[in-house]
Amino acid sequence: MNIETIRFKNNRLLILDQTLLPHKQEYRTLKDLSQVIEAIKSLRVRGAPAIGIVAAYGLAIHALNLKALKKLDFVALKNAAQQLKQARPTAVNLKWAIDRQMAVIENLQNDQDEMVSALIHEAKTIHDEDRETCDKIGSYGDALIADGFNILTHCNTGFLATGGIGTALGIVYKAAENHKKVHVFVDETRPVGQGARLTFWELNQAGIPATLITDNMAGSLMKEGKVDIVITGADRIAANGDTANKIGTYSLAVLAKAHNIPFYIAAPYSTFDLNIDSGQQIPIEQRPKEEVLQFWNIPSNDSYQVYNPAFDVTPGDLINGIITEFGIIKKPFEKNIINVPKQFNKGDAT
Ligand SMILES: CSC[C@H]1O[C@H](OP(=O)(O)O)[C@H](O)[C@@H]1O
């Protein structure tokens, strides 16, 4: 796939504007901090790893702009970092990437040029690492995919959501690359339609067989025995394996359990938040009511009640395993998640 989701060249940050897909492929230059924050909030760029990467570049762009105005100092960058972290509360990759950026300039506060080049370099490193991480997740996850499998997935977890081939969808790409005949049931993923607009588009671009379904069809497909495995992405994973992901993921996990279908999460280790013990502590983003109303062309009204959480939390006991760049983490998650970097050497997928 040679479509670039995020491009940083000659100190310019461009993103493929995902709010226009699949109808238009248009790049948008993000020239300053407010444009980066707007792009993240409005889902022009979205997907846990992708928003972390763009936020990291965004802080570097902000440092360049401040330097040109002779206003660059550590405190100004700390304020900007806080604003970026608040752009979307659930995906921990955003906080993780920004904290990484702030850590690299912690001891460079007296040298503006050093701070700028360190921020640019670290953002590029985060981007390159994610590209490699996606490849590893794809390879480990491919071990779960048999020839002829029907895979059901939710939301978008492909190259549009990451710095590489993707997480859950990256596994589909790897399986296809390894000449496995796979087919994907794509949940449309209301209300924003990341599945219908983005995943369905990615898979058709790649020539991988895909069938678009509405979210309420998943259960009957499973009952008819048409789904071999469910794999989704994640936005934040607690130390006990409880996982926040796009709204509707929990329903899929319950349905998969009821039909004895394997349910896996695919995510980079940067999506784990070991500061929280369980999913109850994961902040869930509440999004504007208009996202639901506009689908039916219902004009917004202050008196209308609309419930629109962007994510839900799937308890670890409904998850068969978590596919990461270190391998597939199995239960007991409480024990195995914290030991991941030590426990898994390359190729130790279990
Ligand atoms: C690899 S992307 C992870 C995650 O991000 C998406 O959320 P959003 O489209 O709101 O950014 C979705 O939950 C994906 O599973």
The ligand as a Gaussian input file, in Angstrom:
#p B3LYP/6-31G(d) Opt

LIG

0 1
 C       -5.246000       1.166000      15.297000
 S       -6.483000       2.359000      15.537000
 C       -7.105000       1.982000      17.085000
 C       -8.522000       2.481000      17.295000
 O       -8.729000       3.894000      17.030000
 C      -10.061000       4.073000      16.464000
 O      -10.793000       5.091000      17.053000
 P      -11.036000       6.508000      16.247000
 O      -11.443000       6.158000      14.849000
 O      -12.123000       7.189000      17.048000
 O       -9.708000       7.223000      16.334000
 C      -10.729000       2.744000      16.729000
 O      -11.170000       2.642000      18.069000
 C       -9.572000       1.815000      16.453000
 O       -9.835000       0.500000      16.811000

